[in-house]
């Protein structure tokens, strides 16, 4: 990921890369605009989010290593046809000493409550650069300890994991609530109740997932296999017409406080219609 200055519309570019055995990696390249909205550019099939712009693009991804330090380069055409090139060279080998939960800042604040974990990471070096339609846009300095160390406002991460609660509307029949991560509720018979919820990354990854648990007015959203978690208070109630409401109010980490999750589950003849909104 790299932040940069001087462009009239964009402020950062990042990429999430999933390597595939014997094939090209799946890449999601994200451009963040100054208004904090985002556009995803993907080279593989993904499910479109209701409040997110996603476009299919060919993405040229290269990576290598110089003196034990990895590097990566990304090339793609933006949604408006601009040629975007991100070259990321970290200041050193990614280290587990810099592991932790990533702060999303205000990016897509009204669209999601993300939980992102970096297993190993390093700051971008001054050799990193962003080019859009051939013009160079500098990365600002983030850490300045000259003459010993300078780190730019960019990050190279390995073993990156992410899960999120996303705003949007979804419908499910009564018998198909098992993977209903968007609503953060469970059903038993004709009643909705709060207990715990676990969502897997995929059916083939049963040991890793996102768990949501409730206890005595508190909730914990945790990324399994890491120490990444969001904690806070919650309220829930049934309305007179049979609808169900749930509100998650994050308290920790501090950046999550602005992303209050509101869930409205409406009873329909064949199941649930669930609207999730996130304050931003």
C-alpha positions in Angstrom: 0.0 0.0 0.0 1.2 3.5 -0.8 -0.1 7.0 0.0 0.9 9.7 -2.3 0.4 13.5 -2.9 -0.4 15.7 -5.8 -3.1 13.9 -7.7 -6.5 15.6 -8.2 -8.6 12.6 -7.3 -6.6 9.8 -5.7 -4.7 9.6 -2.4 -3.6 6.0 -2.2 -3.2 2.7 -4.0 -3.0 -0.7 -2.6 -3.2 -4.4 -3.6 -4.2 -7.6 -2.0 -2.6 -10.6 -3.7 -3.6 -14.2 -3.2 -1.1 -16.6 -4.8 -2.5 -19.7 -6.6 -0.6 -22.9 -7.2 0.2 -23.3 -10.8 -1.6 -20.1 -11.9 -1.6 -16.4 -11.9 -2.3 -14.7 -8.6 -5.7 -13.2 -7.8 -5.2 -9.5 -7.3 -7.5 -6.8 -5.9 -6.0 -3.4 -6.6 -7.8 -0.6 -4.7 -7.7 3.1 -5.5 -8.8 5.4 -2.7 -10.2 8.8 -3.6 -9.9 12.0 -1.6 -13.6 11.6 -0.5 -12.6 8.3 1.0 -14.6 6.2 -1.5 -12.8 3.3 -3.1 -12.7 1.5 -6.5 -11.6 -2.1 -6.6 -9.9 -3.4 -9.8 -9.8 -7.2 -9.8 -8.5 -9.8 -12.2 -10.8 -12.6 -11.0 -14.5 -13.2 -10.3 -15.8 -11.6 -7.1 -19.2 -10.9 -5.6 -20.0 -7.2 -6.0 -20.8 -5.3 -2.9 -23.9 -3.1 -2.8 -22.0 0.0 -2.0 -18.7 -0.6 -3.7 -17.5 -0.1 -7.2 -15.7 -3.2 -8.6 -14.4 -3.5 -12.1 -12.7 -6.4 -13.9 -9.2 -5.6 -15.1 -6.1 -7.3 -16.4 -3.5 -6.8 -13.6 0.2 -7.2 -14.3 1.9 -8.2 -11.0 5.6 -8.8 -10.6 7.6 -9.6 -7.5 11.2 -10.4 -6.7 13.9 -10.0 -4.1 17.1 -7.9 -3.9 19.6 -8.7 -1.2 17.0 -10.6 0.9 14.5 -7.7 0.6 11.3 -8.4 -1.4 9.8 -6.0 -3.9 6.6 -5.9 -5.9 5.2 -4.0 -8.9 1.6 -3.6 -10.0 0.3 -2.3 -13.3 -3.4 -1.9 -14.3 -5.8 0.5 -15.9 -8.1 2.4 -13.6 -11.9 2.5 -13.9 -11.4 5.6 -16.0 -8.6 4.2 -18.2 -5.6 5.7 -16.4 -2.4 3.7 -16.4 -1.5 3.1 -12.8 1.9 1.7 -11.7 2.8 1.0 -8.1 6.4 0.0 -7.3 6.8 -1.0 -3.6 10.3 -1.6 -2.1 10.3 -1.9 1.7 13.0 -0.6 3.9 13.9 -4.1 5.0 12.6 -7.7 5.2 9.0 -7.8 6.6 9.2 -8.5 10.3 6.8 -10.1 12.7 7.9 -7.4 15.2 5.7 -5.1 13.1 2.7 -7.4 13.2 -0.6 -6.1 14.4 -4.1 -4.7 13.5 -4.1 -2.2 10.7 -5.9 1.1 11.1 -8.0 1.8 8.0 -8.2 5.5 8.8 -11.3 7.0 7.2 -11.2 4.8 4.1 -14.7 3.5 3.2 -15.9 4.4 6.7 -19.6 4.3 5.9 -19.3 1.0 4.1 -17.6 -1.5 6.4 -16.2 -2.4 9.8 -12.9 -4.0 8.7 -10.6 -6.2 10.8 -7.2 -6.4 9.1 -4.1 -8.3 10.4 -0.6 -8.0 9.1 1.6 -11.0 10.1 4.8 -9.4 8.9 5.4 -5.9 7.6 7.8 -3.2 6.7 7.6 0.5 5.8 8.1 1.6 2.2 11.5 2.9 1.2 12.3 6.0 -0.8 12.7 3.8 -3.8 8.9 3.2 -3.8 6.9 5.2 -6.3 3.4 5.7 -7.8 2.9 6.7 -11.4 -0.5 7.5 -13.0 -0.5 8.1 -16.8 3.3 8.5 -16.6 3.3 11.2 -14.0 5.1 10.5 -10.7 3.4 11.1 -7.4 5.7 11.1 -4.3 5.1 9.2 -1.2 5.3 11.4 1.9 7.8 10.6 4.7 6.2 8.8 7.6 9.2 8.2 9.9 12.2 10.5 9.7 15.2 9.5 11.8 17.9 10.7 9.5 20.6 9.9 9.0 19.8 6.4 10.4 16.3 5.7 8.9 13.7 7.1 6.7 10.4 5.3 6.1 7.8 6.5 3.6 4.0 6.4 4.0 3.6 3.0 2.5 3.5 -0.6 3.7 4.6 -4.0 2.5 2.9 -6.8 4.4 3.0 -10.6 4.3 0.5 -13.0 5.8 -2.2 -10.4 5.5 -5.6 -11.4 6.7 -8.8 -9.4 6.5 -12.5 -9.9 7.4 -15.2 -7.3 7.6 -18.8 -6.5 8.4 -20.2 -4.9 5.3 -23.1 -2.5 4.8 -25.8 -3.7 2.4 -29.0 -5.5 2.0 -29.4 -9.3 1.8 -32.2 -11.7 1.8 -32.1 -15.3 3.0 -34.8 -18.0 3.3 -35.6 -19.4 6.8 -33.5 -22.5 6.2 -30.3 -20.7 4.9 -28.9 -18.5 7.6 -25.7 -20.5 8.3 -23.3 -18.2 6.4 -25.3 -15.0 6.9 -22.3 -12.9 8.0 -23.9 -9.6 7.0 -26.7 -9.7 9.5 -24.6 -10.9 12.5 -27.6 -12.9 13.8 -28.7 -16.5 14.1 -32.2 -18.0 13.9 -33.8 -20.9 15.7 -37.3 -21.8 14.7 -39.2 -18.5 14.4 -37.1 -16.6 16.8 -33.9 -14.6 16.3 -31.4 -14.7 19.2 -27.9 -13.4 20.0 -25.3 -16.0 20.8 -22.2 -16.3 18.6 -21.4 -16.5 15.0 -18.5 -17.9 13.0 -17.9 -17.2 9.4 -15.3 -19.2 7.4 -13.1 -17.6 4.8 -14.2 -20.5 2.6 -15.4 -24.1 3.0 -11.8 -25.3 2.5 -10.5 -23.1 5.3 -12.3 -24.5 8.4 -9.5 -23.4 10.8 -9.7 -19.7 10.0 -12.6 -17.4 10.1 -14.3 -14.4 11.7 -16.1 -15.0 15.0 -18.6 -12.7 16.7 -19.5 -13.4 20.3 -21.8 -11.7 22.8 -21.7 -11.6 26.6 -23.4 -9.3 29.1 -23.9 -6.4 26.8 -20.5 -6.7 25.2 -19.4 -8.1 21.9 -16.1 -9.3 20.5 -15.3 -9.5 16.8 -12.2 -11.6 16.3 -10.1 -12.8 13.4 -9.2 -16.4 14.3 -5.5 -17.4 14.4 -4.5 -13.8 15.3 -4.8 -11.4 18.2 -6.9 -9.1 16.0 -10.2 -8.1 17.7 -12.7 -5.4 17.9 -14.6 -5.0 21.2 -17.5 -2.9 22.2 -21.1 -2.7 23.5 -24.2 -3.9 21.8 -28.0 -3.4 22.0 -30.7 -5.6 20.6 -34.4 -5.7 20.6 -37.5 -7.1 18.9 -40.0 -4.6 17.5 -43.8 -4.9 17.8 -44.1 -6.0 14.1 -41.6 -8.8 14.6 -38.6 -7.1 13.2 -35.2 -7.5 14.9 -32.7 -4.7 15.6 -29.0 -5.0 16.5 -26.5 -2.2 17.1 -22.8 -2.8 17.6 -20.9 0.1 19.1 -17.1 -0.5 18.9 -15.0 0.9 21.7 -11.6 -0.6 20.9 -9.4 0.0 18.9 -10.1 3.8 18.9 -10.4 4.0 15.1 -13.4 1.6 15.2 -15.5 3.9 17.4 -16.7 5.9 14.3 -18.0 2.7 12.6 -21.2 1.8 14.5 -23.0 -1.1 12.9 -26.8 -1.1 12.6 -28.7 -4.3 11.6 -32.4 -4.4 10.8 -33.8 -7.9 10.1 -37.3 -7.8 8.7 -39.5 -10.9 8.6 -40.7 -11.9 5.2 -43.0 -14.7 4.1 -40.0 -16.8 2.9 -37.3 -15.7 5.3 -35.4 -12.6 6.4 -34.6 -9.3 4.6 -31.6 -7.8 6.4 -30.3 -4.3 6.0 -26.9 -3.5 7.5 -25.8 0.1 7.7 -22.6 1.6 9.2 -22.2 5.1 10.6 -19.4 7.0 8.9 
